Amino acid sequence: MGDNQTTVTEFILLGFFLETKMKIFLFGLFSLLYTLTLLGNLVILGLICLDFRLHTPMYFFISHLAIVDISYASNTVPQLLGNNLDPLKPISYAGSEFWTYYDRCHYLFCPPHLPPTL
């Protein structure tokens, strides 16, 4: 007998089966939290760039954490909002895996360079 040659190319998140009013409420709530996350991280980045006293290694790492937080939020929340409105939308397996392991591999093989004063 031959081996099973089935490959997974996409998957479907079913989530919760909720009423339309609850879906709209959750859409608004997650949109608000997403906006606050982006604004908060952009304020952190702006303050670090504008104030010369914050150009120290600790704030260098905080700014990179803010960038990573913006990246993660911008990757997951829009997909969550889209799936909240249309729950039978498939998600690409390859795309999901790429974004899940991108940062891990990037920081393993390309660590951030520290200033020589450390």
C-alpha positions in Angstrom: 0.0 0.0 0.0 1.2 3.5 -0.7 1.9 6.2 1.8 -0.6 8.9 2.5 0.3 11.9 0.3 -2.1 14.4 1.9 -0.6 17.9 2.5 -2.2 20.7 4.5 -2.3 24.0 2.6 -4.8 25.9 4.7 -6.9 25.7 7.8 -10.1 27.2 9.1 -10.6 28.8 12.5 -14.1 28.2 13.6 -14.0 30.3 16.8 -17.2 30.9 18.8 -20.6 30.8 17.3 -22.0 34.2 18.5 -24.9 36.4 17.7 -24.4 39.2 15.2 -24.7 41.9 17.9 -21.9 40.2 19.9 -19.7 39.9 16.8 -20.1 43.6 16.1 -19.3 44.4 19.8 -16.2 42.2 19.7 -15.1 43.8 16.3 -15.3 47.3 17.8 -13.6 46.2 21.0 -10.7 44.5 19.2 -10.4 47.4 16.7 -10.2 49.9 19.7 -7.5 47.8 21.4 -5.6 47.4 18.2 -5.6 51.2 17.7 -4.5 51.8 21.2 -1.7 49.3 20.8 -0.4 51.0 17.7 -0.7 54.5 19.1 1.0 53.5 22.4 3.9 51.9 20.6 4.2 54.9 18.2 4.3 57.3 21.1 7.1 55.2 22.7 9.1 55.3 19.4 8.5 59.0 18.9 9.6 59.9 22.4 12.7 57.8 22.2 13.6 59.4 18.9 12.9 63.0 20.0 14.6 63.0 23.4 18.4 62.7 23.2 18.6 61.5 26.9 16.7 58.4 25.8 19.4 57.3 23.4 20.8 54.7 25.7 21.0 50.9 25.3 17.9 50.3 27.5 15.7 52.5 25.4 17.3 51.1 22.2 15.9 47.7 23.2 12.6 49.2 24.3 12.2 50.8 20.9 12.9 47.4 19.2 10.3 45.8 21.5 7.8 48.4 20.4 8.6 47.7 16.7 8.1 43.9 17.3 4.8 44.6 19.2 3.6 46.7 16.2 4.6 43.9 13.8 2.8 41.2 15.8 -0.3 43.2 16.3 -0.4 44.2 12.6 0.0 40.6 11.7 -2.6 39.0 13.9 -5.4 41.5 14.7 -6.5 42.3 11.2 -6.7 38.6 10.5 -8.7 38.1 13.7 -11.1 41.0 12.8 -11.6 39.5 9.3 -12.3 36.1 10.8 -14.7 37.6 13.3 -16.9 38.9 10.5 -16.6 35.9 8.2 -15.5 32.8 10.2 -15.3 30.4 7.3 -12.4 32.2 5.7 -9.4 29.9 5.3 -6.0 30.8 6.6 -2.9 29.9 4.6 -0.8 27.4 6.5 2.4 28.5 4.9 1.7 32.2 5.7 0.9 31.4 9.3 4.1 29.4 9.7 6.2 32.1 8.1 5.1 34.8 10.4 5.2 32.5 13.5 8.9 31.6 13.0 10.2 34.7 11.2 11.2 36.7 14.3 12.7 33.7 16.1 14.9 32.8 13.1 15.8 36.5 12.5 17.0 37.1 16.0 18.8 33.8 16.2 20.8 34.3 13.0 20.9 38.1 12.9 21.2 39.3 16.5 21.0 43.1 17.1 24.4 44.8 17.2 25.1 46.7 20.3 27.0 50.0 20.4 30.7 49.6 21.2 30.2 51.5 24.5 28.6 48.5 26.2 
